[in-house]
C-alpha cells in the first residue's frame, strides 16, 4: 500500500475488489482492498476514490482532503456526510439521538451513527449499579463535511474527507 500527497489531498493506494468510479465513497472490503461503500458498511468507509478502477486494479483513495462526490439527497454546506444506501454516494447525517433505558440503565448517544461515553441518569442509577452496563454503538460512520450544497440526489458536491 503506497501513500502520496497530491496538492491538498493525502491518498493511499489500494486494490479495487469491485469496479470503482472516481468520486465514490469506498470501504475496506478485504486485505488491502476497497469496494464502493453503502449504508451497511459506512463504518468501514476509508475515503473517496481518486480514479476509476476495474476489479483487481490499483485505486488511489483520498483519506484526507477535498473530493467531489455525488449526493443521494439534499445536503447543506457544513453538514456531516456518510455513505448512502446507494453505493458510493453520500447523504447528510446531522442527527443526534440520545436514549436512556430506565429499565437497564443503558445510555446511548448517536451522531453520525456514533455514541459517546454516556452516564446513567439518577432515575436509572439503581439498575446501573445492579449490573446494567452502558453500551456504545458503531462509531465513525461519517466520512467528511460538505463544503457545498446539493439540492437533490445526483448532484455533485465537494466534501472535506476527514473520518469523523
N, C-alpha and C positions, 0 to 999 in steps of 0.2 A: 504494500500500500504506500503510495507516494503522497507527498504533500507539496503544494505550491501556493505561492502568493501571487495574485494577479490583480494589480491595482487596488481596489477596495474590497477584495474577496480573499478568503482563505479556503482552499479546496483540498479535498482528499480524493485519491484515486481508488475506485472500487471496480468490481466486475459486475456487469448487469446480469441478473438472474433471469430477467424478462426484458422484453423490449421497453425502452425508456425514451421519452421525448424530453428535449431540453425544456426546463421550467417546471417539470413535475416534482412534487414532493416525494422523496424516496425514504425507505426504511431499510434497516439492516435485516436481510431475509436469510442470510447464511454466512458462513465464514468468508469474510471479505467481499460479500455480495450484497447488492441492493436491488429493490423492486419498487414500483410505484406504491405509495402509501395511501391507505384509506382510513376511515374512522376506526376500524377494528385494530389496526396496528399503529395508530398515531403515536403511541408512547415510544415506539421503536424508530420513529422518524429521525433521520440524521441530518437532512438538509434538502437542497434543491439541485436537481441535475443541471449541469452546465453545458451538456452536449447530448445529442441523440446517440443511442447505442442499441444495437441488437443484443439478444441474449448471448452471453459469452464475451462480449466486447468490453473494453475499458470505458468507464464513465467517470468524469470528474464531478464531485458533489460539493456545492458551496455549503460549508459548515458555518461560516460567518461572513456576513457582508450582504450587499444588495443583490436581489434576484427578482426577475419577472416571473410571475406565476399567474395561473388562471383561477379566478374566483368561482365558487359554486353557489353564490348568492350575494346579497348586498353586504358590503363591508365598508366601514368608515375608516378614514385615516386615523391611525393611532390604536385601532383595535388589535388585540392579540389574535393570531390566526393559528389554525391547526389543520391537519389533513381532513378532508371532507369525505363523505360517503362515496363520492365519485373519485376513484383512484387518481392520485397526482394533483388534485385541485385543493384549494383551501377554503375554509369558512371562518367566520368571525366566532370567537369564543371568549366572551367577556362575562359570562355568568359567574356568579359567586353563590354557591349553595352551602348552607350550614344545616346540620342536623344533629340532634342530640337525643338519644334514646333514654327516656327516663326509666325504662324497664331494665336495660342492660348497662346503662352508664356510658355507652359508646358515643363518641362525638366525632363528627367528620366535617370537613370544610372542603369545598371543591371550587377551584378556579382553574379553568382550562383543564379540568379533569384531575386536578391535584388536590392533595389535602395537606394542611399544616398540622403540626403537633397541636392538639386541642386538649382542653381541660374540661372535666365534667362540671356542670353547674351544681349549685347547692342542692337542687331537687334530686339529682342523681348521684350525689356523693356517696350515699349509703350503699347503693348497689355497686358503685365503682369500687368501694373498699371491700366488698364481699366477693370479689373475684372477677367482675366485669373488666374488660380492658378496652383501651382506646384503639380504634382502627384507622389505618391510613389506606387510602385508595391509590390507584395508579397515579404516578407523577410524571411530569414532563411531557404532556401531550401537545403543548404549544410549540410551534416551530419558529415563530417570529412575530414581528409587529408590522402592520400595514403602514406604508409610507404614503399611500394614496387611497382613494375611494373606488369602490366598484358598485355600480347600481344594480347589477343583475348577474346571474350565472353566465359564464362565458367571457366576462370582462377580464382583461389583462391588467394586473396591477404590480407595483413594485413593493417588495417587503424587505425588511431588515431581518435576515436569517440570524437568529440567536436563540438557541434552545432555551425555553423558559420552563 
